[in-house]
Amino acid sequence: MKLIRFGPDGLEKTGVILPDGRQIDTSTAFPDFNEAFFSSDGLAHLKAWIAENHTRAPIVVPAGTRYGSPIARPSKIICIGLNYRDHAAESGMTPPAEPVVFFKATTALCGPNDDLVIPRHSIKTDWEVELAVVIGRTTRYIKEADAPAAIAGYLLHNDYSERAWQLERGGQWVKGKSCDTFAPLGPWLATPEEISDPHNLRLWLTVNGRRFQDGNTSNLIFNVNFIISYLSQFMTLLPGDVISTGTPAGVGLGQKPPLYLKPGDIIELGIDGLGSQRQLARASD
């Protein structure tokens, strides 16, 4: 299944993209795709509801429809840094022996095509196309071999970063990662049967039509299942939690000279099977 949320910011309804491309409104039966939904076997109930109601459910009208994040605000957004060797090299950092873990504030969450708001006083806003994973059940101390059973689905994520705040201001990375609009997700959540191999997906990103990132998840240092198992040793993963798995080479920080985003820039990105995003960069009000 491909899950979507659509409508005005803060008033999104739930929906599903059917195999024939039709998009149906599921909000009368499933008010939101959130922790309560995933923890109550919501995906199985949704699948059964679609089988019974897909011919009479209201159709989402694509023209002009805004898509929000496919999931409601989760309990946490966990990110893995330096998880591609080529990205670690361009950042001038040694590939890590264990995953580099940091958080993004959940208020950074936004829709896949919402504007990127460059924060006040930012001078180094940067891009990062990433594969993100959504947890489907409460998970603690899970073995790597069992991790696939904890996955609700996969998402496209642009892990925006303010590099000066992340790397030059001391303290933790979180403050350079958490500005409003710094975590666009979607356009859809693809459940596991939609993605035959999450470790063989092409991911790419362009700025103003110029391709900067073009990688493959086969080059992850730590794979998805290892990351889930690893994180579950240190914290409880709740249904709906998002884990973003890192970015390949080609970020602005790695250009010579470095290149950062400015108002008016157009950022486009995509991952095989997970759709594409488009953001217009604009200055903060």
N, C-alpha and C positions, 0 to 999 in steps of 0.2 A: 504494500500500500504506500501511497504518497500522501502525507498529511499536510494540510495548509491551514493558515489562519489569515483571514482577509477582512478588510474594512478599515475604518478610521483608527488612528493610533489610540489605543486604550479601549476601543470598542470592537475589537476583532471578533469575528465569528469563526467557528471551526468548519473545515471542509476536507474533502478527499478528491484527489485526481484519479479517475477511473482508468483502467487499461486502454480504453478507446479515446482518452484525452478529455472526456467530459469532466467538469469540476462540479461537484455537488455540495450543497450546504448540509452539514450534519449537526448544526448547532442546537436544534430542538431536542436531540437525544444526548448530545455530548457538549455541554456548555463551554468547556475549555480543555486544551491539551496541557495538563499541568501535573503536579505531583500526585494529586488525588486520582486523576485519570490513569496514569501509568501504574500506580500502586494497587489499583482495583481490577487488574487484568483488562484494562480498557482497550488494548489493541485487539484482544480476542472478541470482546463485546462489539467493538466497532466493525470488525470483519463480518460478524454475524448480522449486524444491523444493515450493512451495505448489501449483503446477499438478499435481504428481504425487501429493502426499501430503495435500491438504487434507481429503479425506473420511475418512482414518484417523488423522489427528493427534489427540492428546488435546485435549479442550476445556478451556479455562480456565473455572472456575466463578466467575461474577461476584460472587455474594453474599459479602461480607466480604473479597474479594480486595484486598490492598494493591497499588497501582501505584507503582513506582519511577520515577525518571527514565527516559525511553525510551532513553537512551544511557548507557553506562557513563562513569565520570569521564573527561573529555577532557583533552588536553594543556593546553588553556587555554579560559577563558571571557572573551571580549572584548566590551566594551560600548561603545555610542555614546551620549554624553550630549547633551542639548539638541537633539534631532533633530526636534522638532516646534516650530513657531514659537510656538504657544499655550503650550507648556510652558516655553519659554525666557522668554516674557513674564511668566508667573506666578512664575517663579523670580527675576525682576528682572535677567535676564542678556540680553546682546545675542545674537541668533542667530549662530552661528559661521560664519566664512568657510570653514573646513575642519572635518571631523568631529572632535568631542571624543572621544578614545579613553581608556578606562581598563579595568582588569582586575578581575574578581572571582576570589577564591581558589576553586579547584575543590572544596575541602572545603565550600563553601556549598551544593553541589548536594544536592537531595533530591527526594522524590516530590511529585506535584501536590497531594496531599491530606494530606501530613504536617503536623503542627503547626508553626506559626511560633514559634520560641523567641526571645522578646525577650531580648537579651543583658544580662548583668549591667551595671548602672549606665547602661543606655540610658534616655534621656529623649525621644528624637525618632525612634523607629522608624517608617518611612514605607513606602508601597506604590508600585508602578509596573507596570502591565500593559504587556507588550512582545511584539512578534513577534521570535522568535529563528530563526536560520538555522543549519543544520548543514552543515559542509563535507564533501564526499564524496571528495576526492582531494587529494594534495599540490599546493599552489598557490603559485606565486611569480610576481610581475610579470605578472599576468593582465590583459588588456584588459577594459574594462567590458562590451563586446559579447559576450565569451566567458565572462563570470562565471556565467551560468546553468548551464553544463556542470559547474561545480565544486560545485553545490548537491546535497546528499543529501536534504534535506527541511527542513520548517518545524515550529516548536514554539511553544507558549504558554509564556511566562516571566513570573514576578513578580519584578522586580528590586528586592527589598527593600533599604532604605537606612537607616542611622542618620545622620540629618542633622547632628547636633552633631559626630560624629566625621568625617563627610565634609567639612563646610564650615567648622567653627569651630576645628579642632584643628591647622591647618596641614598642610603636606605634601600627599600625593596622596589622591585620592578612595577608593582601594582599601580603606583601613581602615574606611571607613563602609559598605562594600559586601559584605564578605567573611565576616560571621559565619555560624556554622552555621545552616542552613535558610534562608539569604537568597537561594537560587536554585532554587526549585521549578520543575521542567520537566515538560511533558506536559499531559494524560495520554498522548498518542501523538505519534510523529513521523510527519508526513504527507509522503510522497514527492512530488516536484514535480508529477506528473500529477494529484494530488489537489487541488491549489490552482491554479485557472485564472489568477488574477492576484494575486500577493502584494502588489500596490500598490493593492488595493481591498478591504481586509478591515476589517470593523468590529471594534473591540476595546473592552472595557468592564470596569469593576470596581466592586464595591459593598463597603461596610463596614457590617455589621449591617443589611443590606437597603437602605441608602441609596446611591444611585448617585452616585459621584464622578467616574468617568472614562467617557467615551463618545466615542470618536474613530474615525478611519479612517486606514489606512496610506497612503491617497492624499495625506495631508498631511505625509508625511516630507519633511524638507529634503533629505537625501541618501538616494537610494533603495538598495535591497538590492544591486543589481549594482555601483553606484558604490562602496558601502562595501567590498565584497569586493575590487574592483580596488584601491581606495585602501590597504587594510590590507596587501595582498600586495606593495606596494612597500616596506614596512618590516619585514615578518616573513614567515616561511614559515607558511602555514596548513596544518595537518595534518588528515587524515581524522578526522572526529569532533569537530573543534573547533566551539565554539558562538560565534556572533556575535549579540548582542542589539541591536536596532536603535533603541531609544529609546522614550519614553513620551509620550502626549498630556497635555494639561492635566488637572488634577483631583487632583493628588497632595496629601497632607496639608500639605506645606510651603506650598502655594499657597492654602490656605484662609485666611479672615479671621475670626477669628484662626487661626493654624496649628493643625492637628489631627493628633495622633499616636496610634499604636496602643497599647492597653493589654491586659493579660491578660483573656481572655474575649471579645474581639472576634472576629467572624467575617468573614473576607475571602473574597469570591467574585469570579471573573473569567473571561473567555473571549474567544476570537477565532473569527470565522467559519471553519468547517472544521477547527479545531484543538482543539475541545472546551472544557471548563471545569475550573476548579480550585476547591477550597474549603479554606481553612486556618483553624484555630482558633489564636488567639494565646495563648501561655502564658508565664509567667515562667521564666527560666532556673533550673535546679536549683542 
